[in-house]
């Protein structure tokens, strides 16, 4: 439920935000499972069968070990290392 009495504030990510963002991500995933069961697996099927794709790339934010472990269990392997520097 959205609290309309609070102002929305957009700012850069801070490390101490990580736990709350992970919590929100899990809540969104649980919501998606409720309304779109099996959707994650069907994305791969659609990509392969409908569009003829043979590879799928998934990006994971550095430090999100839970997501990295999940994708590895699903058969994804590390492919690329992207380095970023704020200037």
LODO-556502 format. One record per residue: x, y, z of N, C-alpha, C in turn; residue number from 0; residue in one letter. Coordinates in steps of 0.05 Angstrom, whole numbers, plus 5000, padded with zeros to 4 digits. Layout:
! residues N
- n.xx,n.yy,n.zz,ca.xx,ca.yy,ca.zz,c.xx,c.yy,c.zz,pos,code
- X,Y,Z,X,Y,Z,X,Y,Z,NUM,A
...
! end
This chain:
! residues 87
- n.xx,n.yy,n.zz,ca.xx,ca.yy,ca.zz,c.xx,c.yy,c.zz,pos,code
- 5017,4976,5000,5000,5000,5000,5018,5025,5000,0,X
- 5011,5044,4984,5027,5069,4982,5017,5089,5002,1,X
- 5035,5100,5017,5029,5122,5036,5031,5148,5021,2,X
- 5008,5160,5015,5008,5185,5000,5015,5209,5016,3,X
- 5018,5206,5042,5024,5229,5059,5054,5234,5061,4,X
- 5070,5216,5050,5099,5220,5051,5108,5230,5024,5,X
- 5129,5246,5024,5141,5255,4999,5159,5234,4988,6,X
- 5160,5231,4962,5178,5213,4949,5205,5226,4946,7,X
- 5226,5213,4954,5253,5224,4952,5270,5205,4936,8,X
- 5282,5216,4915,5300,5200,4898,5328,5210,4903,9,X
- 5346,5190,4909,5374,5197,4914,5391,5174,4905,10,X
- 5417,5178,4906,5436,5156,4899,5435,5134,4919,11,X
- 5440,5110,4910,5441,5086,4928,5464,5090,4948,12,X
- 5458,5082,4972,5478,5081,4994,5479,5053,5004,13,X
- 5503,5044,5012,5507,5017,5021,5487,5008,5042,14,X
- 5480,5027,5060,5461,5019,5081,5432,5016,5071,15,X
- 5427,5021,5045,5401,5016,5032,5398,4987,5024,16,X
- 5420,4972,5022,5420,4945,5010,5399,4927,5022,17,X
- 5397,4925,5048,5379,4906,5061,5350,4913,5054,18,X
- 5343,4938,5055,5315,4946,5048,5309,4941,5019,19,X
- 5328,4946,5001,5323,4941,4973,5320,4911,4967,20,X
- 5336,4895,4980,5333,4866,4977,5306,4857,4987,21,X
- 5297,4868,5010,5271,4861,5021,5248,4868,5001,22,X
- 5250,4892,4989,5230,4900,4970,5231,4883,4945,23,X
- 5255,4875,4936,5258,4858,4913,5244,4831,4917,24,X
- 5248,4820,4941,5235,4794,4948,5205,4797,4949,25,X
- 5195,4820,4959,5166,4824,4960,5154,4826,4932,26,X
- 5169,4839,4914,5159,4841,4886,5159,4814,4873,27,X
- 5180,4798,4878,5181,4771,4866,5158,4754,4877,28,X
- 5152,4756,4902,5130,4741,4914,5103,4749,4901,29,X
- 5100,4775,4897,5076,4785,4884,5074,4774,4855,30,X
- 5096,4775,4841,5096,4764,4813,5089,4735,4813,31,X
- 5100,4719,4832,5094,4691,4833,5064,4686,4836,32,X
- 5051,4703,4853,5023,4700,4859,5006,4705,4833,33,X
- 5013,4726,4818,4997,4734,4795,5007,4723,4769,34,X
- 5032,4715,4768,5044,4705,4743,5060,4680,4749,35,X
- 5048,4658,4758,5063,4634,4765,5078,4623,4741,36,X
- 5103,4615,4745,5119,4603,4724,5130,4622,4704,37,X
- 5126,4648,4708,5134,4668,4688,5164,4668,4683,38,X
- 5181,4666,4704,5210,4667,4700,5219,4644,4681,39,X
- 5209,4621,4685,5217,4598,4668,5206,4602,4640,40,X
- 5183,4613,4637,5171,4616,4610,5186,4637,4593,41,X
- 5200,4655,4606,5215,4675,4591,5237,4661,4574,42,X
- 5251,4642,4586,5271,4627,4571,5258,4611,4549,43,X
- 5236,4599,4554,5222,4583,4534,5214,4600,4510,44,X
- 5202,4623,4516,5193,4642,4495,5217,4652,4479,45,X
- 5239,4659,4493,5263,4669,4479,5273,4648,4459,46,X
- 5273,4623,4467,5284,4602,4450,5264,4594,4428,47,X
- 5239,4589,4436,5220,4578,4416,5209,4600,4397,48,X
- 5202,4623,4408,5189,4643,4391,5210,4660,4376,49,X
- 5233,4666,4389,5252,4684,4376,5277,4670,4367,50,X
- 5280,4645,4373,5303,4630,4363,5329,4637,4377,51,X
- 5328,4649,4400,5352,4657,4415,5365,4632,4427,52,X
- 5391,4634,4429,5406,4611,4440,5421,4619,4466,53,X
- 5421,4644,4473,5434,4653,4497,5417,4674,4511,54,X
- 5419,4675,4537,5406,4696,4553,5425,4707,4572,55,X
- 5426,4734,4574,5444,4748,4592,5428,4760,4615,56,X
- 5437,4755,4639,5424,4767,4662,5445,4783,4677,57,X
- 5439,4808,4684,5457,4825,4699,5450,4823,4729,58,X
- 5471,4822,4745,5468,4822,4774,5485,4844,4786,59,X
- 5474,4859,4804,5489,4880,4817,5511,4868,4834,60,X
- 5534,4879,4832,5557,4869,4848,5550,4868,4877,61,X
- 5556,4846,4890,5550,4842,4918,5524,4828,4923,62,X
- 5507,4824,4903,5482,4810,4907,5487,4780,4904,63,X
- 5499,4769,4925,5507,4741,4924,5484,4722,4922,64,X
- 5461,4730,4934,5437,4713,4932,5428,4709,4904,65,X
- 5426,4731,4889,5418,4729,4861,5438,4713,4844,66,X
- 5464,4719,4849,5485,4704,4835,5483,4674,4839,67,X
- 5479,4666,4864,5476,4637,4870,5452,4626,4857,68,X
- 5430,4641,4857,5405,4631,4845,5409,4626,4815,69,X
- 5420,4646,4801,5424,4643,4772,5444,4620,4766,70,X
- 5464,4617,4782,5483,4595,4778,5468,4568,4781,71,X
- 5450,4566,4801,5435,4541,4804,5416,4537,4780,72,X
- 5408,4558,4767,5391,4555,4744,5406,4550,4718,73,X
- 5433,4548,4721,5450,4540,4698,5465,4563,4685,74,X
- 5462,4587,4695,5477,4610,4684,5505,4609,4694,75,X
- 5524,4617,4677,5552,4618,4685,5563,4646,4681,76,X
- 5583,4654,4697,5595,4680,4694,5605,4683,4665,77,X
- 5600,4707,4653,5607,4711,4625,5625,4736,4622,78,X
- 5619,4756,4636,5632,4782,4631,5636,4797,4657,79,X
- 5657,4812,4659,5662,4829,4682,5660,4858,4672,80,X
- 5643,4873,4683,5640,4901,4676,5649,4918,4699,81,X
- 5667,4936,4694,5678,4954,4714,5668,4982,4710,82,X
- 5661,4996,4732,5650,5022,4730,5665,5040,4749,83,X
- 5669,5065,4741,5683,5085,4759,5667,5111,4756,84,X
- 5660,5122,4779,5648,5149,4779,5670,5169,4775,85,X
- 5666,5188,4757,5686,5208,4751,5675,5236,4755,86,X
! end
